[in-house]
Amino acid sequence: MARWAVLLLFYAFMLEPVSAEPVTLEGPRIQGGMIVGKAAPGSRISLDGTPVKLGSDGQFVFGFNRDAPASARLEIVDPSGAMQTETLTIMQREYDIQRIDGLPPKKVTPRPEVYERLKRERGMVAQARAQDTEFLHWAKPFIWPATGRVSGIYGSQRILNGKPRQPHYGVDVAAPKGTPVVSPAAGVVVLAQPDFYYEGGIIIIDHGHRIMSTLFHLQTVDVETGDAVTQGQPIATIGATGRATGAHVDWRINWGAVRLDAALLVGPMPTP
């Protein structure tokens, strides 16, 4: 009987999940912030119930949108079945809100005849951003896509004739037309078009795990869909195409449908 008792205790110990490995998280826990983490390979991770893709080496990435609540629940189940949960406190931000009244209606609402074009272009963007690749290019530091004056920031919003417009989800870099635009990180071009209604010349680059850069208002688009690009590689030039009031590039970062603040991924603007 004693022998069987020892065996039962042994098997019970073997079946019990071992303690989970430490999980590391790096990045600003703030609205618009991107978090890079590492867990035991083979773990399952979710953020507020949304699955988070895990690389073969255990690296993962997620982020918080512009209006993310003050906390989020991160859950990690390692290969042994041991579970860790962490409540992440998300710093809240105040955004620049501008109210402009008395504008002609055609300046606020597009003409009916352009709706089909907008629908087609939005479908192309949605299809490009649906990619979910294994690349880990997001794990390395990003660089500015151009050098110039920062003329627009993430999260700002205009209310035109009493109607809230979509918030600005990018960071704008103003510079003369023809200024080179480079890839902020390595990746693969999933969309390259010279003339969208709002965006003008547009490029979307897939950095992996649904982290993507989008660049708007380009004068020239010098890459094609499917091209692999390296960090710092010239891909376009700055313009004032689409709906733009001056020459600049609008750089945006997405994690899937979550809009992140690209300015949080880079340091101060380099001196020209």
Steps between C-alpha positions, in 0.01 A plus 500: 500500500783736584652440156169589327465812714847614393416436132174694525677796654766482230245505213300775669815710514580430133150603387491822701598805287838641591530867583492730198817656362544874551344714228675820393320809366668807353340818371286791622174396667312794363220559250662448160792306647652183355617223734762241403512190719654159537358182651578131491478370140172322445306714747152635431450873556193723494430866573148560630400176330659584164766242398854635465726333243813334645819455301690171499754649742230630737495864385168680469362849449177686571386856556236735636275717288435872532205460734614189690353474853713547809584129534534183293526134599792301360476122528785256428466121509839332465553156337464325837154648552609745769322834464613852580273802495600861530289813511675766295443861599468717188587867530221722367574794269342832415468579130486824305139557389428780250152630415453670163157628397364677193677283241331438162338151506715377209808555717360275774317221316630341178287518188265201447681398182823423690339254744559200273863598462540534877334162554739336253808663652400412856452140389855493364636635829299248702624213285862614538469529877344153530846342457630312805859397430780357713743789449661644813618831352296687764734365768778738392489878558318705233641812332331815367390459137606857421674795660310827545262694719241300693181671383233259623472270799312185598156525651408854398148550364294763320130564538382657172163674496413313819585156357794312657750387238713189536795562734844538349682172558838589355798727548555754221849597385503814286779547245535627140350298219744239376660440842586128525279272709663184635360184650481539881565126545560197283201322353300422188291751305136385506352807328655763272271739314572846354161670532243430773227759560593598855848352534649584160807286446485220758728216612426234763787288633450176694751464785346173628243394762256756348728795583493722191622842395284715275636809324271759331517805269801373305612683186657188351455135599825323416419143609241245393271263688699189594838676526715417802652814652772558755504761774615836363442402137358787288146407397330829403517879510299752699212672325168673559281246321150400610335723757802689630556867574877487450790272420547235767496126569241359739648191672268260681547172688234232539478182704218342305211743541662671801651840415831563676704818541799475266677785681532277809717255301778745415716752679515875437493618139857498362654832405470552121 
